Amino acid sequence: MQNTLKVKVYYSDTDAEGVVYYANYLKWFEAGRTELIHQMGINLKTLREKENMVFAVKEVNCKYNAPAKLYEEITIQTKIKETTGARITFEQKAVRGSEVLVEGNIVLFALDMKKFKPVKIPPSLTASL
């Protein structure tokens, strides 16, 4: 399963030269992951409230190929690359047309909020993932 999210670049997303500030791609990648998880029928709020579990970022690896600029529309593409134990690895891209601007792999892990320790993703959830 894959999710695509359209993003318009606003002034607040850019630096003094009108180029997207690099950290904003991480914000958009987060939105893409959230939308994909929601699209799969997983409610993160319910997961936190009923299972005491959240997903936390473990690792981010991004390659910046070309910049997006003020008022451009880009697409955030998100898909799950791998799910193992307590981890989910997402493959994400920010694209303008067919040009890949930024590509990244983001690893999340399931976290027990009471113990504040990693926990294995429940089988009911891995079936959805």
MOCORSUL-V674871 format. One line per field, one symbol per residue. ss: DSSP state (a for helix, b for strand, c for the rest). burial: b if it has 16 or more other ideal C-beta (glycine too) atoms within 10 Angstrom, else e. A space follows every 10 residues. Layout:
ss->???
burial->???
//
This chain:
ss->cbbbbbbbcc aaabccccbb ccaaaaaaaa aaaaaaaaac cccaaaaaaa acbbbbbbbb bbbbccccbc ccbbbbbbbb bbbbccbbbb bbbbbbccbb bbbbbbbbbb bbccccbbcc ccaaaaaac
burial->eebebebebe eebbeeeeeb eeebbbebbe ebbbebbeee ebeeeebeee eebebeeeee ebeeeebbee eeebbbbbeb eeeeebbbbb ebbbbbeeee bbbbebbbbb beeeeeeebe beeebeeee
//
